[in-house]
Amino acid sequence: KEKENKVLEILEKYSDGIIVKSELDDAGARVLYN
């Protein structure tokens, strides 16, 4: 049970990182295209 919680925590951090990265990519693309 503890192990599952750890995995979920890691996945949450990982998906947060992906979301931040894609937002940065979007912002960077906007700067490049304008």
mmCIF entry with sequence, helices, sheets and N, C-alpha, C, O atoms, coordinates in Angstrom:
data_MODEL
# 
_entry.id   MODEL 
# 
_entity.id                         1 
_entity.type                       polymer 
_entity.pdbx_number_of_molecules   1 
# 
_entity_poly.entity_id                      1 
_entity_poly.type                           'polypeptide(L)' 
_entity_poly.nstd_linkage                   no 
_entity_poly.nstd_monomer                   no 
_entity_poly.pdbx_seq_one_letter_code       KEKENKVLEILEKYSDGIIVKSELDDAGARVLYN 
_entity_poly.pdbx_seq_one_letter_code_can   KEKENKVLEILEKYSDGIIVKSELDDAGARVLYN 
_entity_poly.pdbx_strand_id                 A 
# 
loop_
_entity_poly_seq.entity_id 
_entity_poly_seq.num 
_entity_poly_seq.mon_id 
_entity_poly_seq.hetero 
1 1  LYS n 
1 2  GLU n 
1 3  LYS n 
1 4  GLU n 
1 5  ASN n 
1 6  LYS n 
1 7  VAL n 
1 8  LEU n 
1 9  GLU n 
1 10 ILE n 
1 11 LEU n 
1 12 GLU n 
1 13 LYS n 
1 14 TYR n 
1 15 SER n 
1 16 ASP n 
1 17 GLY n 
1 18 ILE n 
1 19 ILE n 
1 20 VAL n 
1 21 LYS n 
1 22 SER n 
1 23 GLU n 
1 24 LEU n 
1 25 ASP n 
1 26 ASP n 
1 27 ALA n 
1 28 GLY n 
1 29 ALA n 
1 30 ARG n 
1 31 VAL n 
1 32 LEU n 
1 33 TYR n 
1 34 ASN n 
# 
_struct_asym.id          A 
_struct_asym.entity_id   1 
# 
_struct_conf.conf_type_id            HELX_P 
_struct_conf.id                      HELX_P1 
_struct_conf.pdbx_PDB_helix_id       AA1 
_struct_conf.beg_label_comp_id       GLU 
_struct_conf.beg_label_asym_id       A 
_struct_conf.beg_label_seq_id        2 
_struct_conf.pdbx_beg_PDB_ins_code   ? 
_struct_conf.end_label_comp_id       TYR 
_struct_conf.end_label_asym_id       A 
_struct_conf.end_label_seq_id        33 
_struct_conf.pdbx_end_PDB_ins_code   ? 
_struct_conf.beg_auth_comp_id        GLU 
_struct_conf.beg_auth_asym_id        A 
_struct_conf.beg_auth_seq_id         2 
_struct_conf.end_auth_comp_id        TYR 
_struct_conf.end_auth_asym_id        A 
_struct_conf.end_auth_seq_id         33 
_struct_conf.pdbx_PDB_helix_class    1 
_struct_conf.details                 ? 
_struct_conf.pdbx_PDB_helix_length   32 
# 
_struct_conf_type.id          HELX_P 
_struct_conf_type.criteria    ? 
_struct_conf_type.reference   ? 
# 
loop_
_atom_site.group_PDB 
_atom_site.id 
_atom_site.type_symbol 
_atom_site.label_atom_id 
_atom_site.label_alt_id 
_atom_site.label_comp_id 
_atom_site.label_asym_id 
_atom_site.label_entity_id 
_atom_site.label_seq_id 
_atom_site.pdbx_PDB_ins_code 
_atom_site.Cartn_x 
_atom_site.Cartn_y 
_atom_site.Cartn_z 
_atom_site.occupancy 
_atom_site.B_iso_or_equiv 
_atom_site.pdbx_formal_charge 
_atom_site.auth_seq_id 
_atom_site.auth_comp_id 
_atom_site.auth_asym_id 
_atom_site.auth_atom_id 
_atom_site.pdbx_PDB_model_num 
ATOM 1   N N  . LYS A 1 1  ? 0.838 -1.211 0.000   1.00 0.00 ? 1  LYS A N  1 
ATOM 2   C CA . LYS A 1 1  ? 0.000 0.000  0.000   1.00 0.00 ? 1  LYS A CA 1 
ATOM 3   C C  . LYS A 1 1  ? 0.871 1.259  0.000   1.00 0.00 ? 1  LYS A C  1 
ATOM 4   O O  . LYS A 1 1  ? 0.609 2.203  -0.746  1.00 0.00 ? 1  LYS A O  1 
ATOM 5   N N  . GLU A 1 2  ? 1.894 1.265  0.832   1.00 0.00 ? 2  GLU A N  1 
ATOM 6   C CA . GLU A 1 2  ? 2.776 2.439  0.864   1.00 0.00 ? 2  GLU A CA 1 
ATOM 7   C C  . GLU A 1 2  ? 3.451 2.651  -0.487  1.00 0.00 ? 2  GLU A C  1 
ATOM 8   O O  . GLU A 1 2  ? 3.620 3.779  -0.951  1.00 0.00 ? 2  GLU A O  1 
ATOM 9   N N  . LYS A 1 3  ? 3.831 1.537  -1.102  1.00 0.00 ? 3  LYS A N  1 
ATOM 10  C CA . LYS A 1 3  ? 4.526 1.629  -2.386  1.00 0.00 ? 3  LYS A CA 1 
ATOM 11  C C  . LYS A 1 3  ? 3.628 2.290  -3.434  1.00 0.00 ? 3  LYS A C  1 
ATOM 12  O O  . LYS A 1 3  ? 4.093 3.103  -4.233  1.00 0.00 ? 3  LYS A O  1 
ATOM 13  N N  . GLU A 1 4  ? 2.353 1.941  -3.426  1.00 0.00 ? 4  GLU A N  1 
ATOM 14  C CA . GLU A 1 4  ? 1.417 2.544  -4.382  1.00 0.00 ? 4  GLU A CA 1 
ATOM 15  C C  . GLU A 1 4  ? 1.348 4.053  -4.198  1.00 0.00 ? 4  GLU A C  1 
ATOM 16  O O  . GLU A 1 4  ? 1.344 4.802  -5.176  1.00 0.00 ? 4  GLU A O  1 
ATOM 17  N N  . ASN A 1 5  ? 1.293 4.499  -2.954  1.00 0.00 ? 5  ASN A N  1 
ATOM 18  C CA . ASN A 1 5  ? 1.231 5.937  -2.688  1.00 0.00 ? 5  ASN A CA 1 
ATOM 19  C C  . ASN A 1 5  ? 2.467 6.641  -3.241  1.00 0.00 ? 5  ASN A C  1 
ATOM 20  O O  . ASN A 1 5  ? 2.379 7.737  -3.794  1.00 0.00 ? 5  ASN A O  1 
ATOM 21  N N  . LYS A 1 6  ? 3.616 5.994  -3.082  1.00 0.00 ? 6  LYS A N  1 
ATOM 22  C CA . LYS A 1 6  ? 4.864 6.571  -3.574  1.00 0.00 ? 6  LYS A CA 1 
ATOM 23  C C  . LYS A 1 6  ? 4.808 6.726  -5.092  1.00 0.00 ? 6  LYS A C  1 
ATOM 24  O O  . LYS A 1 6  ? 5.191 7.758  -5.642  1.00 0.00 ? 6  LYS A O  1 
ATOM 25  N N  . VAL A 1 7  ? 4.326 5.683  -5.751  1.00 0.00 ? 7  VAL A N  1 
ATOM 26  C CA . VAL A 1 7  ? 4.227 5.733  -7.218  1.00 0.00 ? 7  VAL A CA 1 
ATOM 27  C C  . VAL A 1 7  ? 3.287 6.854  -7.651  1.00 0.00 ? 7  VAL A C  1 
ATOM 28  O O  . VAL A 1 7  ? 3.579 7.587  -8.595  1.00 0.00 ? 7  VAL A O  1 
ATOM 29  N N  . LEU A 1 8  ? 2.160 6.982  -6.958  1.00 0.00 ? 8  LEU A N  1 
ATOM 30  C CA . LEU A 1 8  ? 1.210 8.039  -7.307  1.00 0.00 ? 8  LEU A CA 1 
ATOM 31  C C  . LEU A 1 8  ? 1.836 9.417  -7.113  1.00 0.00 ? 8  LEU A C  1 
ATOM 32  O O  . LEU A 1 8  ? 1.640 10.314 -7.933  1.00 0.00 ? 8  LEU A O  1 
ATOM 33  N N  . GLU A 1 9  ? 2.583 9.580  -6.036  1.00 0.00 ? 9  GLU A N  1 
ATOM 34  C CA . GLU A 1 9  ? 3.258 10.868 -5.802  1.00 0.00 ? 9  GLU A CA 1 
ATOM 35  C C  . GLU A 1 9  ? 4.204 11.188 -6.948  1.00 0.00 ? 9  GLU A C  1 
ATOM 36  O O  . GLU A 1 9  ? 4.226 12.307 -7.460  1.00 0.00 ? 9  GLU A O  1 
ATOM 37  N N  . ILE A 1 10 ? 4.986 10.185 -7.342  1.00 0.00 ? 10 ILE A N  1 
ATOM 38  C CA . ILE A 1 10 ? 5.957 10.389 -8.423  1.00 0.00 ? 10 ILE A CA 1 
ATOM 39  C C  . ILE A 1 10 ? 5.229 10.738 -9.717  1.00 0.00 ? 10 ILE A C  1 
ATOM 40  O O  . ILE A 1 10 ? 5.648 11.636 -10.446 1.00 0.00 ? 10 ILE A O  1 
ATOM 41  N N  . LEU A 1 11 ? 4.144 10.029 -9.999  1.00 0.00 ? 11 LEU A N  1 
ATOM 42  C CA . LEU A 1 11 ? 3.395 10.295 -11.230 1.00 0.00 ? 11 LEU A CA 1 
ATOM 43  C C  . LEU A 1 11 ? 2.822 11.708 -11.215 1.00 0.00 ? 11 LEU A C  1 
ATOM 44  O O  . LEU A 1 11 ? 2.830 12.395 -12.236 1.00 0.00 ? 11 LEU A O  1 
ATOM 45  N N  . GLU A 1 12 ? 2.325 12.144 -10.056 1.00 0.00 ? 12 GLU A N  1 
ATOM 46  C CA . GLU A 1 12 ? 1.783 13.500 -9.973  1.00 0.00 ? 12 GLU A CA 1 
ATOM 47  C C  . GLU A 1 12 ? 2.865 14.532 -10.255 1.00 0.00 ? 12 GLU A C  1 
ATOM 48  O O  . GLU A 1 12 ? 2.650 15.477 -11.015 1.00 0.00 ? 12 GLU A O  1 
ATOM 49  N N  . LYS A 1 13 ? 4.033 14.348 -9.638  1.00 0.00 ? 13 LYS A N  1 
ATOM 50  C CA . LYS A 1 13 ? 5.135 15.284 -9.879  1.00 0.00 ? 13 LYS A CA 1 
ATOM 51  C C  . LYS A 1 13 ? 5.531 15.256 -11.350 1.00 0.00 ? 13 LYS A C  1 
ATOM 52  O O  . LYS A 1 13 ? 5.802 16.295 -11.952 1.00 0.00 ? 13 LYS A O  1 
ATOM 53  N N  . TYR A 1 14 ? 5.562 14.047 -11.921 1.00 0.00 ? 14 TYR A N  1 
ATOM 54  C CA . TYR A 1 14 ? 5.985 13.881 -13.310 1.00 0.00 ? 14 TYR A CA 1 
ATOM 55  C C  . TYR A 1 14 ? 5.012 14.580 -14.250 1.00 0.00 ? 14 TYR A C  1 
ATOM 56  O O  . TYR A 1 14 ? 5.430 15.304 -15.153 1.00 0.00 ? 14 TYR A O  1 
ATOM 57  N N  . SER A 1 15 ? 3.708 14.365 -14.038 1.00 0.00 ? 15 SER A N  1 
ATOM 58  C CA . SER A 1 15 ? 2.728 14.986 -14.924 1.00 0.00 ? 15 SER A CA 1 
ATOM 59  C C  . SER A 1 15 ? 2.732 16.501 -14.741 1.00 0.00 ? 15 SER A C  1 
ATOM 60  O O  . SER A 1 15 ? 2.527 17.233 -15.710 1.00 0.00 ? 15 SER A O  1 
ATOM 61  N N  . ASP A 1 16 ? 2.960 16.989 -13.519 1.00 0.00 ? 16 ASP A N  1 
ATOM 62  C CA . ASP A 1 16 ? 3.091 18.434 -13.313 1.00 0.00 ? 16 ASP A CA 1 
ATOM 63  C C  . ASP A 1 16 ? 4.245 18.968 -14.142 1.00 0.00 ? 16 ASP A C  1 
ATOM 64  O O  . ASP A 1 16 ? 4.131 20.017 -14.776 1.00 0.00 ? 16 ASP A O  1 
ATOM 65  N N  . GLY A 1 17 ? 5.358 18.243 -14.135 1.00 0.00 ? 17 GLY A N  1 
ATOM 66  C CA . GLY A 1 17 ? 6.526 18.660 -14.904 1.00 0.00 ? 17 GLY A CA 1 
ATOM 67  C C  . GLY A 1 17 ? 6.225 18.715 -16.386 1.00 0.00 ? 17 GLY A C  1 
ATOM 68  O O  . GLY A 1 17 ? 6.666 19.628 -17.084 1.00 0.00 ? 17 GLY A O  1 
ATOM 69  N N  . ILE A 1 18 ? 5.469 17.730 -16.870 1.00 0.00 ? 18 ILE A N  1 
ATOM 70  C CA . ILE A 1 18 ? 5.123 17.706 -18.292 1.00 0.00 ? 18 ILE A CA 1 
ATOM 71  C C  . ILE A 1 18 ? 4.229 18.894 -18.630 1.00 0.00 ? 18 ILE A C  1 
ATOM 72  O O  . ILE A 1 18 ? 4.397 19.533 -19.668 1.00 0.00 ? 18 ILE A O  1 
ATOM 73  N N  . ILE A 1 19 ? 3.273 19.184 -17.740 1.00 0.00 ? 19 ILE A N  1 
ATOM 74  C CA . ILE A 1 19 ? 2.357 20.299 -17.986 1.00 0.00 ? 19 ILE A CA 1 
ATOM 75  C C  . ILE A 1 19 ? 3.139 21.609 -18.034 1.00 0.00 ? 19 ILE A C  1 
ATOM 76  O O  . ILE A 1 19 ? 2.922 22.431 -18.926 1.00 0.00 ? 19 ILE A O  1 
ATOM 77  N N  . VAL A 1 20 ? 4.043 21.805 -17.085 1.00 0.00 ? 20 VAL A N  1 
ATOM 78  C CA . VAL A 1 20 ? 4.844 23.028 -17.064 1.00 0.00 ? 20 VAL A CA 1 
ATOM 79  C C  . VAL A 1 20 ? 5.668 23.123 -18.340 1.00 0.00 ? 20 VAL A C  1 
ATOM 80  O O  . VAL A 1 20 ? 5.750 24.190 -18.948 1.00 0.00 ? 20 VAL A O  1 
ATOM 81  N N  . LYS A 1 21 ? 6.280 22.013 -18.750 1.00 0.00 ? 21 LYS A N  1 
ATOM 82  C CA . LYS A 1 21 ? 7.119 22.012 -19.936 1.00 0.00 ? 21 LYS A CA 1 
ATOM 83  C C  . LYS A 1 21 ? 6.301 22.372 -21.169 1.00 0.00 ? 21 LYS A C  1 
ATOM 84  O O  . LYS A 1 21 ? 6.755 23.165 -21.994 1.00 0.00 ? 21 LYS A O  1 
ATOM 85  N N  . SER A 1 22 ? 5.111 21.808 -21.313 1.00 0.00 ? 22 SER A N  1 
ATOM 86  C CA . SER A 1 22 ? 4.312 22.090 -22.501 1.00 0.00 ? 22 SER A CA 1 
ATOM 87  C C  . SER A 1 22 ? 3.843 23.541 -22.500 1.00 0.00 ? 22 SER A C  1 
ATOM 88  O O  . SER A 1 22 ? 3.724 24.157 -23.560 1.00 0.00 ? 22 SER A O  1 
ATOM 89  N N  . GLU A 1 23 ? 3.576 24.090 -21.314 1.00 0.00 ? 23 GLU A N  1 
ATOM 90  C CA . GLU A 1 23 ? 3.194 25.503 -21.253 1.00 0.00 ? 23 GLU A CA 1 
ATOM 91  C C  . GLU A 1 23 ? 4.368 26.379 -21.667 1.00 0.00 ? 23 GLU A C  1 
ATOM 92  O O  . GLU A 1 23 ? 4.191 27.370 -22.375 1.00 0.00 ? 23 GLU A O  1 
ATOM 93  N N  . LEU A 1 24 ? 5.570 26.011 -21.226 1.00 0.00 ? 24 LEU A N  1 
ATOM 94  C CA . LEU A 1 24 ? 6.754 26.773 -21.622 1.00 0.00 ? 24 LEU A CA 1 
ATOM 95  C C  . LEU A 1 24 ? 6.972 26.654 -23.124 1.00 0.00 ? 24 LEU A C  1 
ATOM 96  O O  . LEU A 1 24 ? 7.321 27.636 -23.779 1.00 0.00 ? 24 LEU A O  1 
ATOM 97  N N  . ASP A 1 25 ? 6.769 25.457 -23.677 1.00 0.00 ? 25 ASP A N  1 
ATOM 98  C CA . ASP A 1 25 ? 6.919 25.260 -25.118 1.00 0.00 ? 25 ASP A CA 1 
ATOM 99  C C  . ASP A 1 25 ? 5.934 26.150 -25.872 1.00 0.00 ? 25 ASP A C  1 
ATOM 100 O O  . ASP A 1 25 ? 6.293 26.772 -26.872 1.00 0.00 ? 25 ASP A O  1 
ATOM 101 N N  . ASP A 1 26 ? 4.685 26.210 -25.387 1.00 0.00 ? 26 ASP A N  1 
ATOM 102 C CA . ASP A 1 26 ? 3.675 27.053 -26.033 1.00 0.00 ? 26 ASP A CA 1 
ATOM 103 C C  . ASP A 1 26 ? 4.114 28.513 -26.008 1.00 0.00 ? 26 ASP A C  1 
ATOM 104 O O  . ASP A 1 26 ? 4.017 29.214 -27.016 1.00 0.00 ? 26 ASP A O  1 
ATOM 105 N N  . ALA A 1 27 ? 4.595 28.967 -24.856 1.00 0.00 ? 27 ALA A N  1 
ATOM 106 C CA . ALA A 1 27 ? 5.021 30.357 -24.724 1.00 0.00 ? 27 ALA A CA 1 
ATOM 107 C C  . ALA A 1 27 ? 6.200 30.624 -25.658 1.00 0.00 ? 27 ALA A C  1 
ATOM 108 O O  . ALA A 1 27 ? 6.252 31.662 -26.317 1.00 0.00 ? 27 ALA A O  1 
ATOM 109 N N  . GLY A 1 28 ? 7.136 29.696 -25.711 1.00 0.00 ? 28 GLY A N  1 
ATOM 110 C CA . GLY A 1 28 ? 8.297 29.854 -26.584 1.00 0.00 ? 28 GLY A CA 1 
ATOM 111 C C  . GLY A 1 28 ? 7.889 29.888 -28.046 1.00 0.00 ? 28 GLY A C  1 
ATOM 112 O O  . GLY A 1 28 ? 8.428 30.672 -28.827 1.00 0.00 ? 28 GLY A O  1 
ATOM 113 N N  . ALA A 1 29 ? 6.938 29.043 -28.418 1.00 0.00 ? 29 ALA A N  1 
ATOM 114 C CA . ALA A 1 29 ? 6.473 29.011 -29.807 1.00 0.00 ? 29 ALA A CA 1 
ATOM 115 C C  . ALA A 1 29 ? 5.815 30.338 -30.170 1.00 0.00 ? 29 ALA A C  1 
ATOM 116 O O  . ALA A 1 29 ? 6.003 30.847 -31.274 1.00 0.00 ? 29 ALA A O  1 
ATOM 117 N N  . ARG A 1 30 ? 5.042 30.898 -29.235 1.00 0.00 ? 30 ARG A N  1 
ATOM 118 C CA . ARG A 1 30 ? 4.381 32.175 -29.495 1.00 0.00 ? 30 ARG A CA 1 
ATOM 119 C C  . ARG A 1 30 ? 5.421 33.263 -29.736 1.00 0.00 ? 30 ARG A C  1 
ATOM 120 O O  . ARG A 1 30 ? 5.275 34.087 -30.640 1.00 0.00 ? 30 ARG A O  1 
ATOM 121 N N  . VAL A 1 31 ? 6.471 33.258 -28.920 1.00 0.00 ? 31 VAL A N  1 
ATOM 122 C CA . VAL A 1 31 ? 7.519 34.273 -29.078 1.00 0.00 ? 31 VAL A CA 1 
ATOM 123 C C  . VAL A 1 31 ? 8.190 34.112 -30.439 1.00 0.00 ? 31 VAL A C  1 
ATOM 124 O O  . VAL A 1 31 ? 8.460 35.097 -31.127 1.00 0.00 ? 31 VAL A O  1 
ATOM 125 N N  . LEU A 1 32 ? 8.457 32.864 -30.822 1.00 0.00 ? 32 LEU A N  1 
ATOM 126 C CA . LEU A 1 32 ? 9.144 32.627 -32.094 1.00 0.00 ? 32 LEU A CA 1 
ATOM 127 C C  . LEU A 1 32 ? 8.283 33.032 -33.286 1.00 0.00 ? 32 LEU A C  1 
ATOM 128 O O  . LEU A 1 32 ? 8.793 33.581 -34.262 1.00 0.00 ? 32 LEU A O  1 
ATOM 129 N N  . TYR A 1 33 ? 6.993 32.767 -33.211 1.00 0.00 ? 33 TYR A N  1 
ATOM 130 C CA . TYR A 1 33 ? 6.133 33.009 -34.370 1.00 0.00 ? 33 TYR A CA 1 
ATOM 131 C C  . TYR A 1 33 ? 5.713 34.462 -34.497 1.00 0.00 ? 33 TYR A C  1 
ATOM 132 O O  . TYR A 1 33 ? 5.287 34.883 -35.572 1.00 0.00 ? 33 TYR A O  1 
ATOM 133 N N  . ASN A 1 34 ? 5.824 35.247 -33.414 1.00 0.00 ? 34 ASN A N  1 
ATOM 134 C CA . ASN A 1 34 ? 5.371 36.638 -33.488 1.00 0.00 ? 34 ASN A CA 1 
ATOM 135 C C  . ASN A 1 34 ? 6.460 37.577 -33.964 1.00 0.00 ? 34 ASN A C  1 
ATOM 136 O O  . ASN A 1 34 ? 6.230 38.781 -34.078 1.00 0.00 ? 34 ASN A O  1 
# 
